[in-house]
Amino acid sequence: MSTIRNGSGRVSLDELKVIKLYRAFCTVAELALDRGFTIKKPEILRPKNEDASFVIDYPTFRKAFVAVETVSAPGGSEIPSTASSAPNAVAAAHTTCVEKVDREALRFQCKTRAVSSTASTSHAEVDEAEVAVKKSGKKEKRSDDARDKGGFMVFFQHEDSLTIASILHMRTKAIKKLGMGAHMLIVAQNRVQAALRKEAEELASRIDETTGERIMSIQLMEEDELVYNPTRHETVPKHIPLTPQEAEAMLKEKALQAAQLPRILKDDPIVQYYGLERGRVVRIERNSEQSGSYEMFRVVT
């Protein structure tokens, strides 16, 4: 992985921030597919729709989204950021690179897959099924799963501090692009205050008076929460969100009520990753040396 270093040979703070953003960007790409969406933008990630293992490397990410601005040399003159390779080693020793990330270009715009993916269905198989539906001319019947209503948009926050005004601005953009009933995720650079989360939840709960449907689902996550994918961690068992229909069938089969199931908190990293609402049911598959493979169910509270 290539890095931009300052004159002392150390990785700059700006570079470390870009590395963290790159890791969050890769996790969001996996998150979008795992939630059942097809990535339209950034176009650089479209191959991932066909091959879920596709990952853009760090140098490619830098080339596409990061610019290194010129910096001031001793004496106040402007020199290019490549000055570290110039003969004038004295000037180069005192230069620092300034990273400018095009966060607007990082924005994700996704559409809902016509056929919902399941734990046993690959993304490629889902795409093939979607094409087959289009060719047949038949209208695919969608489930009642919230993810099947509208598309999905991800914003990477520009400002150092997220505000309700910026959330409203991004919400307006998402509605303009995706329409009512869609979903948006805002990735904050820094810690999101509890009061702001409550305001965002209230905003997300608003419904359209004409249709009675929710205007826009809004989720806030921090970059630090996305530097790794919690579903890929070796110590985390497999979590499979059930559709409302699947949950209803499971409860009927086991003669249970959802309230009788063990709970999983709304702020659990897995719940946040999948963007699950309260009341959703998750199947958890575990392997134990003593008891072998078994499954259990939890309800989001």
Buried (B, 14 or more C-beta within 10 A) or exposed (E): EEBBBBBEEEBBEBBEBBBBBBBBBBBBBBBBBBBBBBBBBBEBBEEBBEEBEEBBEBEEBBEBBBEBEBBEBEEEEEBBBEBBEEEEEEBBBBBBBBBEBEBEEBBBBBBBBBBBBEEEEEBEEBBEBBEEBEEEEEEBEBEEBBBBBBBBBBBBBEEEEBEEEBBBEBBEBBBEBBEBBBBBBBBBBEEBEEEBBEBBEEBBEEEEEEEEEBBBBBBBBBBEBBBBBBBEEEEEEEBBBBBBEBBBEBBEEEEEEBEEBEEBEEEBBBBBBBBBEEEBBBBBEEEEEEEEEEEEBBBBB
